[in-house]
Amino acid sequence: MVSLLSCLSAILLPLAPIGSIDAANATPPHAAAVTPSAFLGKWELDLTRMPDTYGPPPKRVLFEFQESGGGRWRTNVDIFDRDGAVRHMTMTYRPDGRPTPAENPNTEADSVAVLMPAADVMVVNLGRAKTLGSVRTYTMLPGGNEMIESAAGLNGDGLPFVRTFHFKRVR
């Protein structure tokens, strides 16, 4: 897969002013090794570090980020409730900030917009019935085995909150 950085390099390199590139030592964009995003893979919520304002935690939460071809990503989320129910949401999107409908809408979101402003940051905006559901920012920690989710939304009284969740890489 080609990363956004590789695509931008391929576009901007020919536009650089003459003399600003050392042509003898430049690596053509297509020859550079593409590093897959550290977000790709399967992640599990660390239930031992849940915010105290969250309430009773679920039994288990799994996220999986995958490349699905053509610059698109696919995210699967499975939330295993304590009563045995499983909430599943799948989204296939381009991480370009544009809205995309969820493939199996649930009570939390029926649409999503995702943007990756940096290699180690992903911003996810979840919508439901054409209103803002929540905004989540995922930050990759050094080493690529821990991811932090900052979830912002409104509580039942309409007041804003931000909660932090910690995920560990499963694979």
N, C-alpha and C positions, 0 to 999 in steps of 0.2 A: 504494500500500500504506500502511497505517496502522502507525505505529511503536508500540512498547510505551509510550513516553513519552506519545504522543497518547492512547492508550487509558487510561492512568492519569490523565491530566489530565481526560479526559471523566468518569471515575468520581469523582475527588477534588474537582473544582471545585464540584459541587453540595453537597459535604459540608463545605466550608469555613465557618467561623463567619461569621455575618452581620456586616458591617462590616469584614471582613478583606480584601475584594476591592473594588477601585475599579471598580465596574460600568460607569462611563462610559468607561473606557479599556481594559476587558478585551476580549480577542479571544476569541470563542467557539472552543472546541477544534476544531470541524469546519472553521473558516475559516483556521486556521493552516496555513502551508505545511509539508508533511511532508518532512523531509530524509532521503533514503535513507541507509542505513548505509554507512559508508566501507569496510566489509568486502566489500560486493557487488562482484563483478567477478572477473577472472582473475588469478592470482598464480603466479609462478615462483620456485622455490627458487634462491637465489644460491649456487651450488656453490663459489665462490671463498672463501666464509666458513664452510665446514663446520667443526664442532667436531672437534678432533684425536682425541677419544675415540670418534668414530662408526665409523671403519673406512672401507673403500672406498666412496665415494659412488655413488649411482645416476647414470645418464647425464643424466636430467632429471626434475623433479617439478613438476607443475602442480596447483593448487587452483583451483576455481571455486565461489564462493558466489553463489547466486541466491535470489530470493524466488519461492516457488511457489504463492502464494495462500493465503488464509485464515489468515494469520499464520504460515505454515510457510516454512521455508527448505529449500533443496536444496544439498548440497555434493557435488561430484565431485572425486575425487582420482585422478590418474594418475601412477604411478611407472614411469619407463622405465629398466629395468635395463641394465647394460652388455652383457649377453648378448643383448639385443634383446627380451626378454620385457617385457610391460607388465602391471603390477598396477593394477587399477581398483576403486575403491570409491565407491559412491553412497549417500548418506543423505538422507532427507527427514524433517524434525523441526520441532518448535516449540522455539525457544530459551528453554524454561522449566524446564530441569533434569530433565525426566522422560525415562525410557529409551524408546528407539525401536530396533527392529531395523534392521540394515543391509540395504539392498536386494539387495546381492550380496556376502555375507560372504566374507572372505578370511582369511588366517592371522593377521592382526593384530586384526581386530574383527568381531564379529557383532552388536554393539549399541552404541548411543551415547546419551549424555545431553549436552545443550548448554545453557549458560546465558550470558546477556549481562548481567553485573552493572553495566556502564557502557557507554556508546556506543562506546568505543574498546577494550573488553576482551571477549573471548569465551573461555569455559572449556569444554573438550571432554573428556569422560570416555569412553574406549573400553573396552569389555568383550569378553571372548572366553570362551565356555563358562561363563558365569556367574562369571567371575573378572575382576579388574581387569587390563586390558591396559596402559594408560598414561593419564596426564592431561596435556592440552596446554592451555596458555594462550596465546592470540593477543592481541597488543597492537598497536594501530595507532599509528604514529608521526605526529607533526604533519605536515600536508600530504597525508596519505592515500595516499602512493605507496610506503611501506615498511611491512611488517608483520613483527613478531618472534614466533616460536613458541618457547615454553619447553616442552620435552617432558620429563615426569618418569615414571619407571618403575623396573623392577628389571632389573639385568644378569643374565647367565647364572649368576652366583654367588649370585643372590638379594639383591644389595646395591643400595640406591637410587642413582639418578643423576638429574641434570637437565642437559639439553643445550639450547643455544640455536641456532635456525635463523633465517635472514633471508630474507624473500621480497620481491620487487619486483613492483609492479603491471604486468601485461601490458596489461590494458584494464579 
